[in-house]
Each structure stands twice: as structure tokens, then as C-alpha cells.
């Protein structure tokens, strides 16, 4: 347990570039790529929404609200349904070009 040293392990300027709940519709991910959240996932999402860091970041809060409301999630690997190189040649370059991170 490294909780005693947690202050030195924080990344206060962290940005969320990867697949977000709002991306499921934005990138029109097929239903087979959308995973049902487990009860534990939902519980974790709700707990995260009580964290000060999340409360101070309305965009992060919105993403968690979408996730808890829809009870759906996806992993970045789901984007490979568009082709093996979609993530590296389309998705990430587009997000970087548009500044689509939070």
C-alpha cells in the first residue's frame, strides 16, 4: 500500500484523451462495442462523482454522469472494430487536432 506517499504520486494536470462515454455516440460506436456496466462499475462511477477532483472538473463530472445514467462503457480496443489502424491513424490524430481532451 503506497497511500502514505500518495501526495507525491498525484498528477494534478492530468488530461483525459482516451475514449470517453460521450464518444460512444460521437464516434457512432456500434452496439456490440458498448459494454454493460457491472453493479461494481456503477458503484465506482458514483463514488468518483463524490471526489473533489471530479467535482472541480465539470467536464469529467458530465462524462461520469453519462456513464452512470446509460450504464454503458467501452474500452479503447472497441475502436478496432473500425479497423486495426483506426485508433492510431484516425481516432487519436483527430482528437489531438481538435484538442478533444478534458
N, C-alpha and C positions, 0 to 999 in steps of 0.2 A: 504494500500500500504506500503510494507516494503522496498521499494527501498532505503530509507535513510540509512538502515542498511545492504545493500547488501554485503558490504565488509566482514562482519562477517558471512555471510551465504554461502560463496563460499566453494567449495571442489576442490581445485586445483589438487589433486591427484586422482580424480575420475577415475574409470575404467569401461569399458562397457563390461559386461559379458553376458547380455541377448541376445535375438535374434537380429541379425544384418541383413541388406539387403543381404550381401554375404552369409549368412546362408541359404537363400531360396533355392539356388541351391546346396550348400554344403551338406545340410541335405535332399535334394530331397523332399522338401515340395510339396504336391500335389497342383494343380492349385486352388482347392476350398479353400485352406488356404491362398492364396495370394489375398490381398485386393487391389482394385484400389485406388490410392491416389486421394483425392479431390484436387480441384484447391487451396484451402487453405493449404493443406498439402504440395503441391509442392512449394507454395509461402514461407511457413515456412522453408522448406528444403533449398531453395535458400538463404533465409535470414541468416540461420545458417551458410551457407558456407562463409558468409562475416565476421563472428565473428572471432576476433583474436585468441581465444582459439582453434577454429576449424582449422584455417589456420596454427597454430603451431603444429597441430597433423595430419600428412598426412594420417594416417590410418582412422581417423574419417572422414577426407575430402573424402577419397575414398568411404567410406560407404554411405555418403550423395550423392556423385556423382552417385553411383549405383542406389540409391533410386529415385533421380530426373530423371535420364535417363530412368529407366524402368517404372516409375510411379506406382510401386508396393510396398506394405508394408505388414507386417504380425505382429500379436501380439503373444506374447509368448504362449497364450492359443491355438494358431493354432497347436502347437506341441502335444496337447492332441489328435489330430486325429490319432496319433500312439499308443494311449492307455492312460488310465488315469494316470499311473505312469511313463510314458516315460520321462517327464521333470525331475522328482526327481531321477529316477533310471538309466537313460541313458544320456540324454542331458547335464544336469549340471555336473554330475560326469566326463563325457568325456571332457567337456570344461575346467574344473578345472584341470584334469590330464594333458591335452595338453597345459595348460597355454593359452587357446584361449580367451583372453580378450584384449581389447585395451584401 
